[in-house]
Amino acid sequence: MAGAAKLYGWRAMVLAVVVVVVVVERPAAVVAACSVSAIYSFGDSIADTGNLLREGAVGTFASIGSYPYGQSLRRPTGRCSDGLLIIDYFAMALNLSLVSPYLDKGASFESGVNFAVAGATALDRSYLLQSGIVMPPASVPLSSQLDWFRSHLNSTCSSQQDCAKKLAGALFLVGEIGGNDYNYAFFQGRSIDSIKSYVPQVVTSIMDVAKEVIKLGATKIIIPGNFPIGCSPSYLSLFSTAISTDYDERGCLKSYNSFAEYHNDQLMAAVDNLRKVNSDISIVYADYYSAFMHLLEKAHLLAAM
């Protein structure tokens, strides 16, 4: 699973760069267009700001409590990065303080709550274990994160109407999530065709959370897709091949990128359907796949910065 840890750091680094370029360099425009009072986040290592560290990071993730993690922040914070994550840049662009992890019991949560946990899956542990897929011991699935969210609301809202009022002004990040369901399976030798059977359940799990937060009062939701995993160092190392036609012009594994697109196509269709039945809700699909590909194609320009 060492390759998995490398993948998490790679994804966080990429998204941090993308968000700096797209959001942070134009904060005035973003803030003018949005009125957001808080951020509520569900997901995995892309968004976890310290939940796994507090829960007890072991195995692959044991190192997140030590340098170089958190190096640019002057201390390890539990982020799978040497600095800030995409959720942090969103918060800064929206003039909010950084969103505290749910398990930080000393936090005020004035800017929202981060329920994301590094290593998390969209599907429940029991489902994956029944399929013969081994998971890290501290993995917290999406359903458990939703339970945390409900518990938080029960402890902070005086009534259902009070909750709905608070949530109406908040931004919800439902993902990125689902990547680990596939990572664990791929890294344990499952074939692409066999893992495709999980995609509908993964998408359903993501959409169930989106539907639940809408029912509770959410009005602004971002649902990100998966990355071009065939371009990641972990996949390129683990699944390298001597067949040149297995790679695209960027040097990425075509079959694994096609799998990521397969997931994203189903997720986009589900987001479109959810948007049609909730026309009064702002629901955005975040195309992380294309964002990364754009970054990869422009890498020579970034190197000169």
Contacts in CASP RR format, 6 or more apart in sequence:
PFRMAT RR
TARGET T0000
AUTHOR 0000-0000-0000
METHOD contacts of the structure
MODEL  1
MAGAAKLYGWRAMVLAVVVVVVVVERPAAVVAACSVSAIYSFGDSIADTG
NLLREGAVGTFASIGSYPYGQSLRRPTGRCSDGLLIIDYFAMALNLSLVS
PYLDKGASFESGVNFAVAGATALDRSYLLQSGIVMPPASVPLSSQLDWFR
SHLNSTCSSQQDCAKKLAGALFLVGEIGGNDYNYAFFQGRSIDSIKSYVP
QVVTSIMDVAKEVIKLGATKIIIPGNFPIGCSPSYLSLFSTAISTDYDER
GCLKSYNSFAEYHNDQLMAAVDNLRKVNSDISIVYADYYSAFMHLLEKAH
LLAAM
1 59 0 8 1.000
1 60 0 8 1.000
1 136 0 8 1.000
1 187 0 8 1.000
2 60 0 8 1.000
3 187 0 8 1.000
3 233 0 8 1.000
3 234 0 8 1.000
3 237 0 8 1.000
3 238 0 8 1.000
4 60 0 8 1.000
4 180 0 8 1.000
4 183 0 8 1.000
4 184 0 8 1.000
4 187 0 8 1.000
4 234 0 8 1.000
5 60 0 8 1.000
5 61 0 8 1.000
5 63 0 8 1.000
5 80 0 8 1.000
6 232 0 8 1.000
6 233 0 8 1.000
6 234 0 8 1.000
7 183 0 8 1.000
7 229 0 8 1.000
7 232 0 8 1.000
7 233 0 8 1.000
7 234 0 8 1.000
7 235 0 8 1.000
8 44 0 8 1.000
8 45 0 8 1.000
8 46 0 8 1.000
8 80 0 8 1.000
8 118 0 8 1.000
8 119 0 8 1.000
9 45 0 8 1.000
9 80 0 8 1.000
9 81 0 8 1.000
10 232 0 8 1.000
10 233 0 8 1.000
10 234 0 8 1.000
11 45 0 8 1.000
11 46 0 8 1.000
11 176 0 8 1.000
11 227 0 8 1.000
11 232 0 8 1.000
12 45 0 8 1.000
12 46 0 8 1.000
12 79 0 8 1.000
12 80 0 8 1.000
12 81 0 8 1.000
12 85 0 8 1.000
12 86 0 8 1.000
13 81 0 8 1.000
14 227 0 8 1.000
14 292 0 8 1.000
14 295 0 8 1.000
15 46 0 8 1.000
15 85 0 8 1.000
15 86 0 8 1.000
15 288 0 8 1.000
15 291 0 8 1.000
16 81 0 8 1.000
16 83 0 8 1.000
16 84 0 8 1.000
16 85 0 8 1.000
16 86 0 8 1.000
16 89 0 8 1.000
17 295 0 8 1.000
17 302 0 8 1.000
18 86 0 8 1.000
18 291 0 8 1.000
18 292 0 8 1.000
18 295 0 8 1.000
19 86 0 8 1.000
19 89 0 8 1.000
19 90 0 8 1.000
20 89 0 8 1.000
23 30 0 8 1.000
23 89 0 8 1.000
23 90 0 8 1.000
23 93 0 8 1.000
24 89 0 8 1.000
24 92 0 8 1.000
24 93 0 8 1.000
27 92 0 8 1.000
27 93 0 8 1.000
27 95 0 8 1.000
30 93 0 8 1.000
30 94 0 8 1.000
31 93 0 8 1.000
31 94 0 8 1.000
31 95 0 8 1.000
34 94 0 8 1.000
34 171 0 8 1.000
34 220 0 8 1.000
35 169 0 8 1.000
36 94 0 8 1.000
36 96 0 8 1.000
36 169 0 8 1.000
36 170 0 8 1.000
36 171 0 8 1.000
36 220 0 8 1.000
37 166 0 8 1.000
37 169 0 8 1.000
37 170 0 8 1.000
38 96 0 8 1.000
38 99 0 8 1.000
38 110 0 8 1.000
38 111 0 8 1.000
38 112 0 8 1.000
38 113 0 8 1.000
38 166 0 8 1.000
38 169 0 8 1.000
38 170 0 8 1.000
38 171 0 8 1.000
39 87 0 8 1.000
39 90 0 8 1.000
39 91 0 8 1.000
39 94 0 8 1.000
39 96 0 8 1.000
39 99 0 8 1.000
39 111 0 8 1.000
39 112 0 8 1.000
39 114 0 8 1.000
39 170 0 8 1.000
39 171 0 8 1.000
39 172 0 8 1.000
39 173 0 8 1.000
40 112 0 8 1.000
40 113 0 8 1.000
40 114 0 8 1.000
40 115 0 8 1.000
40 149 0 8 1.000
40 167 0 8 1.000
40 170 0 8 1.000
40 171 0 8 1.000
40 172 0 8 1.000
40 173 0 8 1.000
40 213 0 8 1.000
40 218 0 8 1.000
41 47 0 8 1.000
41 87 0 8 1.000
41 99 0 8 1.000
41 113 0 8 1.000
41 114 0 8 1.000
41 115 0 8 1.000
41 116 0 8 1.000
41 172 0 8 1.000
41 173 0 8 1.000
41 175 0 8 1.000
42 115 0 8 1.000
42 116 0 8 1.000
42 142 0 8 1.000
42 145 0 8 1.000
42 146 0 8 1.000
42 149 0 8 1.000
42 172 0 8 1.000
42 173 0 8 1.000
42 174 0 8 1.000
42 175 0 8 1.000
42 177 0 8 1.000
42 209 0 8 1.000
43 115 0 8 1.000
43 116 0 8 1.000
43 117 0 8 1.000
43 120 0 8 1.000
43 142 0 8 1.000
43 145 0 8 1.000
43 173 0 8 1.000
43 174 0 8 1.000
43 175 0 8 1.000
43 176 0 8 1.000
43 177 0 8 1.000
44 116 0 8 1.000
44 117 0 8 1.000
44 118 0 8 1.000
44 119 0 8 1.000
44 120 0 8 1.000
44 121 0 8 1.000
44 175 0 8 1.000
44 176 0 8 1.000
44 177 0 8 1.000
44 178 0 8 1.000
44 179 0 8 1.000
44 180 0 8 1.000
45 52 0 8 1.000
45 80 0 8 1.000
45 116 0 8 1.000
45 118 0 8 1.000
45 119 0 8 1.000
45 120 0 8 1.000
46 80 0 8 1.000
46 85 0 8 1.000
46 86 0 8 1.000
46 116 0 8 1.000
46 175 0 8 1.000
46 176 0 8 1.000
47 85 0 8 1.000
47 86 0 8 1.000
47 87 0 8 1.000
47 114 0 8 1.000
47 116 0 8 1.000
47 173 0 8 1.000
47 175 0 8 1.000
47 176 0 8 1.000
48 78 0 8 1.000
48 79 0 8 1.000
48 80 0 8 1.000
48 85 0 8 1.000
48 101 0 8 1.000
48 114 0 8 1.000
48 116 0 8 1.000
48 117 0 8 1.000
48 118 0 8 1.000
48 119 0 8 1.000
48 120 0 8 1.000
49 77 0 8 1.000
49 78 0 8 1.000
49 79 0 8 1.000
49 85 0 8 1.000
49 87 0 8 1.000
49 88 0 8 1.000
49 98 0 8 1.000
49 99 0 8 1.000
49 100 0 8 1.000
49 101 0 8 1.000
49 114 0 8 1.000
49 116 0 8 1.000
50 77 0 8 1.000
50 78 0 8 1.000
50 79 0 8 1.000
50 101 0 8 1.000
50 103 0 8 1.000
50 104 0 8 1.000
50 114 0 8 1.000
51 101 0 8 1.000
51 102 0 8 1.000
51 103 0 8 1.000
51 114 0 8 1.000
51 115 0 8 1.000
51 116 0 8 1.000
51 117 0 8 1.000
51 118 0 8 1.000
51 140 0 8 1.000
52 61 0 8 1.000
52 64 0 8 1.000
52 78 0 8 1.000
52 117 0 8 1.000
52 118 0 8 1.000
52 119 0 8 1.000
52 138 0 8 1.000
52 140 0 8 1.000
53 64 0 8 1.000
53 65 0 8 1.000
53 76 0 8 1.000
53 77 0 8 1.000
53 78 0 8 1.000
54 101 0 8 1.000
54 103 0 8 1.000
54 104 0 8 1.000
55 103 0 8 1.000
55 117 0 8 1.000
55 138 0 8 1.000
55 140 0 8 1.000
56 138 0 8 1.000
57 63 0 8 1.000
57 64 0 8 1.000
57 65 0 8 1.000
57 78 0 8 1.000
57 118 0 8 1.000
57 138 0 8 1.000
58 136 0 8 1.000
58 137 0 8 1.000
58 138 0 8 1.000
59 136 0 8 1.000
60 136 0 8 1.000
61 80 0 8 1.000
61 118 0 8 1.000
61 119 0 8 1.000
61 136 0 8 1.000
61 138 0 8 1.000
63 69 0 8 1.000
64 76 0 8 1.000
64 78 0 8 1.000
64 79 0 8 1.000
64 80 0 8 1.000
64 118 0 8 1.000
65 76 0 8 1.000
65 78 0 8 1.000
66 76 0 8 1.000
67 76 0 8 1.000
68 82 0 8 1.000
69 76 0 8 1.000
69 77 0 8 1.000
69 78 0 8 1.000
69 79 0 8 1.000
69 80 0 8 1.000
69 81 0 8 1.000
69 82 0 8 1.000
70 76 0 8 1.000
70 77 0 8 1.000
70 78 0 8 1.000
70 79 0 8 1.000
70 81 0 8 1.000
70 82 0 8 1.000
70 83 0 8 1.000
71 82 0 8 1.000
71 83 0 8 1.000
72 82 0 8 1.000
72 83 0 8 1.000
72 84 0 8 1.000
73 79 0 8 1.000
73 82 0 8 1.000
73 83 0 8 1.000
73 84 0 8 1.000
77 83 0 8 1.000
78 118 0 8 1.000
79 85 0 8 1.000
80 118 0 8 1.000
84 98 0 8 1.000
87 99 0 8 1.000
87 114 0 8 1.000
87 116 0 8 1.000
87 173 0 8 1.000
88 98 0 8 1.000
88 99 0 8 1.000
90 171 0 8 1.000
90 173 0 8 1.000
91 97 0 8 1.000
91 98 0 8 1.000
91 99 0 8 1.000
91 111 0 8 1.000
92 98 0 8 1.000
94 171 0 8 1.000
96 111 0 8 1.000
96 112 0 8 1.000
97 110 0 8 1.000
97 111 0 8 1.000
98 111 0 8 1.000
99 111 0 8 1.000
99 112 0 8 1.000
99 113 0 8 1.000
99 114 0 8 1.000
100 107 0 8 1.000
100 108 0 8 1.000
100 109 0 8 1.000
100 111 0 8 1.000
100 112 0 8 1.000
100 113 0 8 1.000
100 114 0 8 1.000
101 107 0 8 1.000
101 113 0 8 1.000
101 114 0 8 1.000
101 116 0 8 1.000
102 113 0 8 1.000
102 114 0 8 1.000
102 115 0 8 1.000
102 148 0 8 1.000
102 152 0 8 1.000
109 152 0 8 1.000
109 156 0 8 1.000
112 170 0 8 1.000
113 149 0 8 1.000
113 152 0 8 1.000
115 145 0 8 1.000
115 146 0 8 1.000
115 148 0 8 1.000
115 149 0 8 1.000
116 145 0 8 1.000
116 175 0 8 1.000
117 138 0 8 1.000
117 139 0 8 1.000
117 140 0 8 1.000
117 145 0 8 1.000
119 136 0 8 1.000
119 139 0 8 1.000
119 140 0 8 1.000
119 180 0 8 1.000
120 139 0 8 1.000
120 140 0 8 1.000
120 141 0 8 1.000
120 142 0 8 1.000
120 145 0 8 1.000
120 177 0 8 1.000
120 180 0 8 1.000
121 128 0 8 1.000
121 135 0 8 1.000
121 139 0 8 1.000
121 141 0 8 1.000
121 142 0 8 1.000
121 177 0 8 1.000
121 178 0 8 1.000
121 179 0 8 1.000
121 180 0 8 1.000
121 181 0 8 1.000
121 184 0 8 1.000
122 141 0 8 1.000
122 142 0 8 1.000
122 177 0 8 1.000
122 178 0 8 1.000
122 179 0 8 1.000
122 181 0 8 1.000
122 201 0 8 1.000
122 202 0 8 1.000
122 205 0 8 1.000
122 206 0 8 1.000
123 141 0 8 1.000
123 142 0 8 1.000
123 178 0 8 1.000
123 181 0 8 1.000
123 198 0 8 1.000
123 201 0 8 1.000
123 202 0 8 1.000
123 205 0 8 1.000
124 141 0 8 1.000
124 143 0 8 1.000
125 135 0 8 1.000
125 139 0 8 1.000
125 141 0 8 1.000
127 201 0 8 1.000
128 135 0 8 1.000
128 181 0 8 1.000
128 184 0 8 1.000
128 185 0 8 1.000
129 135 0 8 1.000
131 185 0 8 1.000
131 198 0 8 1.000
132 188 0 8 1.000
133 184 0 8 1.000
133 185 0 8 1.000
133 188 0 8 1.000
133 190 0 8 1.000
134 184 0 8 1.000
134 188 0 8 1.000
135 184 0 8 1.000
139 180 0 8 1.000
142 177 0 8 1.000
142 205 0 8 1.000
142 206 0 8 1.000
142 209 0 8 1.000
143 205 0 8 1.000
145 209 0 8 1.000
146 209 0 8 1.000
146 212 0 8 1.000
149 213 0 8 1.000
153 163 0 8 1.000
153 216 0 8 1.000
156 166 0 8 1.000
157 163 0 8 1.000
157 166 0 8 1.000
163 216 0 8 1.000
163 217 0 8 1.000
164 216 0 8 1.000
164 217 0 8 1.000
167 213 0 8 1.000
167 216 0 8 1.000
167 217 0 8 1.000
167 218 0 8 1.000
167 219 0 8 1.000
168 217 0 8 1.000
168 218 0 8 1.000
168 219 0 8 1.000
169 219 0 8 1.000
169 220 0 8 1.000
170 218 0 8 1.000
170 220 0 8 1.000
171 220 0 8 1.000
171 221 0 8 1.000
171 222 0 8 1.000
172 210 0 8 1.000
172 213 0 8 1.000
172 218 0 8 1.000
172 220 0 8 1.000
172 221 0 8 1.000
172 222 0 8 1.000
173 222 0 8 1.000
173 224 0 8 1.000
174 206 0 8 1.000
174 209 0 8 1.000
174 210 0 8 1.000
174 213 0 8 1.000
174 221 0 8 1.000
174 222 0 8 1.000
174 223 0 8 1.000
175 206 0 8 1.000
175 223 0 8 1.000
175 224 0 8 1.000
175 225 0 8 1.000
176 224 0 8 1.000
176 225 0 8 1.000
176 226 0 8 1.000
176 227 0 8 1.000
176 286 0 8 1.000
176 288 0 8 1.000
177 205 0 8 1.000
177 206 0 8 1.000
178 202 0 8 1.000
178 205 0 8 1.000
178 206 0 8 1.000
178 226 0 8 1.000
178 263 0 8 1.000
179 226 0 8 1.000
179 227 0 8 1.000
179 229 0 8 1.000
181 198 0 8 1.000
181 202 0 8 1.000
182 195 0 8 1.000
182 198 0 8 1.000
182 202 0 8 1.000
182 226 0 8 1.000
182 229 0 8 1.000
182 259 0 8 1.000
182 263 0 8 1.000
183 229 0 8 1.000
183 234 0 8 1.000
185 194 0 8 1.000
185 195 0 8 1.000
185 198 0 8 1.000
186 192 0 8 1.000
186 195 0 8 1.000
186 235 0 8 1.000
186 238 0 8 1.000
186 239 0 8 1.000
186 256 0 8 1.000
187 234 0 8 1.000
187 238 0 8 1.000
192 255 0 8 1.000
192 256 0 8 1.000
192 259 0 8 1.000
195 259 0 8 1.000
196 259 0 8 1.000
196 262 0 8 1.000
199 262 0 8 1.000
199 263 0 8 1.000
199 266 0 8 1.000
200 266 0 8 1.000
202 263 0 8 1.000
203 263 0 8 1.000
203 266 0 8 1.000
203 267 0 8 1.000
203 270 0 8 1.000
204 270 0 8 1.000
206 223 0 8 1.000
206 267 0 8 1.000
206 270 0 8 1.000
207 270 0 8 1.000
207 271 0 8 1.000
207 274 0 8 1.000
210 221 0 8 1.000
210 223 0 8 1.000
210 274 0 8 1.000
210 283 0 8 1.000
211 274 0 8 1.000
213 221 0 8 1.000
214 221 0 8 1.000
214 278 0 8 1.000
214 281 0 8 1.000
218 281 0 8 1.000
219 280 0 8 1.000
219 281 0 8 1.000
219 282 0 8 1.000
220 281 0 8 1.000
220 282 0 8 1.000
221 281 0 8 1.000
221 282 0 8 1.000
221 283 0 8 1.000
221 284 0 8 1.000
222 284 0 8 1.000
222 286 0 8 1.000
223 267 0 8 1.000
223 271 0 8 1.000
223 283 0 8 1.000
223 284 0 8 1.000
223 285 0 8 1.000
223 286 0 8 1.000
224 285 0 8 1.000
224 286 0 8 1.000
224 287 0 8 1.000
224 288 0 8 1.000
225 263 0 8 1.000
225 264 0 8 1.000
225 267 0 8 1.000
225 285 0 8 1.000
225 286 0 8 1.000
225 287 0 8 1.000
225 288 0 8 1.000
225 289 0 8 1.000
226 260 0 8 1.000
226 263 0 8 1.000
226 264 0 8 1.000
226 267 0 8 1.000
226 288 0 8 1.000
226 289 0 8 1.000
227 260 0 8 1.000
227 288 0 8 1.000
227 289 0 8 1.000
227 292 0 8 1.000
228 252 0 8 1.000
228 257 0 8 1.000
228 260 0 8 1.000
228 289 0 8 1.000
228 292 0 8 1.000
228 293 0 8 1.000
228 296 0 8 1.000
229 235 0 8 1.000
229 256 0 8 1.000
229 257 0 8 1.000
229 259 0 8 1.000
229 260 0 8 1.000
230 236 0 8 1.000
230 252 0 8 1.000
230 253 0 8 1.000
230 254 0 8 1.000
230 255 0 8 1.000
230 256 0 8 1.000
230 257 0 8 1.000
230 260 0 8 1.000
231 250 0 8 1.000
231 251 0 8 1.000
231 252 0 8 1.000
231 253 0 8 1.000
231 257 0 8 1.000
231 292 0 8 1.000
231 293 0 8 1.000
231 296 0 8 1.000
235 253 0 8 1.000
235 256 0 8 1.000
236 251 0 8 1.000
236 252 0 8 1.000
236 253 0 8 1.000
239 253 0 8 1.000
239 256 0 8 1.000
241 247 0 8 1.000
241 253 0 8 1.000
246 253 0 8 1.000
246 254 0 8 1.000
246 255 0 8 1.000
247 253 0 8 1.000
247 254 0 8 1.000
248 254 0 8 1.000
248 257 0 8 1.000
250 293 0 8 1.000
250 296 0 8 1.000
250 297 0 8 1.000
260 289 0 8 1.000
261 289 0 8 1.000
264 287 0 8 1.000
264 289 0 8 1.000
267 285 0 8 1.000
268 285 0 8 1.000
271 283 0 8 1.000
271 285 0 8 1.000
272 285 0 8 1.000
274 283 0 8 1.000
275 281 0 8 1.000
275 283 0 8 1.000
295 302 0 8 1.000
END
